[in-house]
Amino acid sequence: MPEGTSQACPACGVKVMLGYAKCPKCHAPMPNATARSRRPSVAGGGGTTSQPIERIDGLGGRGWIVGVVALVVVAGAIIWAVELRGGGETKRPAEAAVPVETGAATATAAPIELQPDELPAPNLQNRPDPAYVADALEGELARDRLFATVDVAGELLDVRSAYCTDPRFSEITARYIADLKASGLVRIRCSETHGEQVYERAL
């Protein structure tokens, strides 16, 4: 063996390479085994040692964990900024215009029933003119040669004719009863031309 790379066993004298803790032959403990084991071993290539090589990042393999944590922090900051900026915006018109239903507003009002003495008065502006209806009746009687004089006296239709009892006279007069009532007349009186009353009755 080259000089300096071995030593003699103190028990049997066999040369043993440096670094062995015991003699391979007699298994006696070698004196320099502890000191030698602490020295760096020389590899065949020259200058490298057997000590573990540190990671280039200096974090012993934990660099990827730091990177993931950094990405999570950045993503959280971006989301927080977007939420903060969007929180101050006003509601859209469609959202603000949504009606809110209330029970009192949706309830329908019950119809108000009027007592007989509270009924509204008839609209006098829309009713026909009684004088106009009387003239129309007088004209139709004349066309059938049932000559008569028809006048209005308050709520009374005053007729003077020689045909008060003629069936055609009664038929024509009946066609005007609805208009006569609508104009405010309630009774009809028919008299002979010389003044004798033939009848007076309600329309």
Beta strands, then each sheet from edge to edge (+ up, - down):
strand 1: 6-8
strand 2: 15-17
strand 3: 148-153
strand 4: 156-161
strand 5: 187-191
strand 6: 197-202
sheet 1: 1+ 2-
sheet 2: 3+ 4- 5- 6+
end
